[in-house]
């Protein structure tokens, strides 16, 4: 498979940035193009003139090694129309989360990855390749820093000003770090959250309950399937009809209702029959959620995953969806004010449902913070999902372990699924998830899987995958990564680190240490981002991706990275005073100097 599915016109044919001047591909089978970068032509046409981007499949290298190839394919996979929300604008998910700063930058990244040596490292500054350094084979092939701003300048208005000057981009979490796998990437975390809600309030199942939420984008689109996988009924509001239809097409959402009344009727029927069902309805959440509260809708659970982290991506009351983008460009300050006022109405209704007895939580999109900025005094009356449901998992080093098959063959993911079941035979929740995912999750772009694994588990899975590649049971290398939403890789006081036991919510040293540890351990590419999930000024976070190419060197890197990366989560929570994390550290041999016994003194036996 080549980097492109070329046109048949007798001109230079272009896709994904690579150009061939004749009837062949940009790179011949098995051959390396050793020309200097300036000798290679690239497509700088406007995005609308480009063919859709699709990652290469199969075992033929288009680069000088599988680490470089993996970065190339995952960058391109982020922009596959099956994966990205708005690929023509380089936007992957989250309203404005991008894979590259602009099309010339994308082309240059592709060019450099095709010629990058195994002892070189590409530097990417907010989606723009800025340098290539001579390093060594244990070093990452790519180092990425996205959206980072100095504290006093870390505001949306200043970020937008710098963005307009072409100096930065918003990388979200896995958009700018090239490891987004579509809505499945957040699905198990969402599934685990709703499972925790079920265990807390509803006897272990959501059967017979109705969840109300909004936002069906790349992240929020996981909600309807996560609810139905837990046996419940979901009403999901989105202002964009394309998002509703896309989730139905991807089998995350069951049906579309034409009105709130119809959505309620369908929800009540399914609830009374204890039948799982997810219902999408096109409406403005700031109008729909208060209307449902005022009408006495029988709702058991309320949350939200609109793009509230970025006020320019939240539809204000009184604005038609069709006019939203133009108005945001014309008057961003006025749009932001109106969006925040609308969020205050939205959050006020969520609090109203909580007062009426519903289980209500913030799903980490900063809507409470935005409502508070608009003057709503009770914005933080309901908790975020991490302190409410997820932190006990973080204390065990558990988090979102994901992988993708560079072959493009779903059979390779089936092989990895069997490997996970074989490795962890006593983990019934994990086995249930893997079975359900195999039956119900539609792949977007390169076949991929996600599951939550903890300290002492991720390294075992990674090494098994590497062995399967080495033996030929998997037909091409596997890319192993994770969301930045993990146990030890984020400082985010409105989400992952909300309400830390020792008050360390805003301490941002931890994600920086996490990134440095992963660089030192041999990850294939490492990223440090700002503002993902909750918006500019509200988070610092890091990510890593490691390639299982079947070599002994890859096995050594995997062992270190996939031990040390979740180990940072255990250490972070031990340091914050969590007893369960301290138990895990003692049981599994995680060294935490300040938690170890003090020496007995100068006269003690040695």
TAZI-V391219 format. One record per run of one state. SS is the DSSP state (hx for helix, st for strand, lp for the rest). FROM is the first residue (numbers start at 0). LEN is the number of residues. If there is no record, write none. Layout:
SS/FROM/LEN + SS/FROM/LEN
This chain:
lp/0/12 + st/12/3 + lp/15/2 + st/17/3 + lp/20/16 + hx/36/3 + lp/39/2 + st/41/1 + lp/42/4 + hx/46/3 + lp/49/3 + st/52/1 + lp/53/12 + hx/65/13 + lp/78/1 + st/79/1 + lp/80/5 + st/85/1 + hx/86/3 + lp/89/1 + st/90/3 + lp/93/3 + st/96/2 + lp/98/4 + hx/102/13 + lp/115/4 + st/119/6 + lp/125/2 + st/127/7 + lp/134/7 + st/141/5 + lp/146/4 + hx/150/3 + lp/153/2 + hx/155/9 + lp/164/19 + hx/183/18 + lp/201/8 + st/209/5 + lp/214/5 + hx/219/10 + lp/229/3 + st/232/6 + lp/238/2 + hx/240/9 + lp/249/5 + st/254/3 + lp/257/2 + hx/259/13 + lp/272/4 + st/276/6 + lp/282/2 + hx/284/10 + lp/294/6 + st/300/2 + lp/302/8 + hx/310/3 + lp/313/7 + hx/320/10 + lp/330/1 + hx/331/24 + lp/355/3 + st/358/2 + lp/360/1 + st/361/1 + lp/362/4 + hx/366/7 + lp/373/10 + st/383/1 + hx/384/11 + lp/395/3 + st/398/7 + lp/405/4 + hx/409/14 + lp/423/4 + hx/427/13 + lp/440/7 + st/447/6 + lp/453/4 + hx/457/14 + lp/471/6 + st/477/5 + lp/482/7 + st/489/2 + lp/491/17 + hx/508/13 + lp/521/3 + st/524/6 + lp/530/9 + st/539/9 + lp/548/3 + hx/551/24 + lp/575/3 + hx/578/10 + lp/588/4 + hx/592/3 + lp/595/11
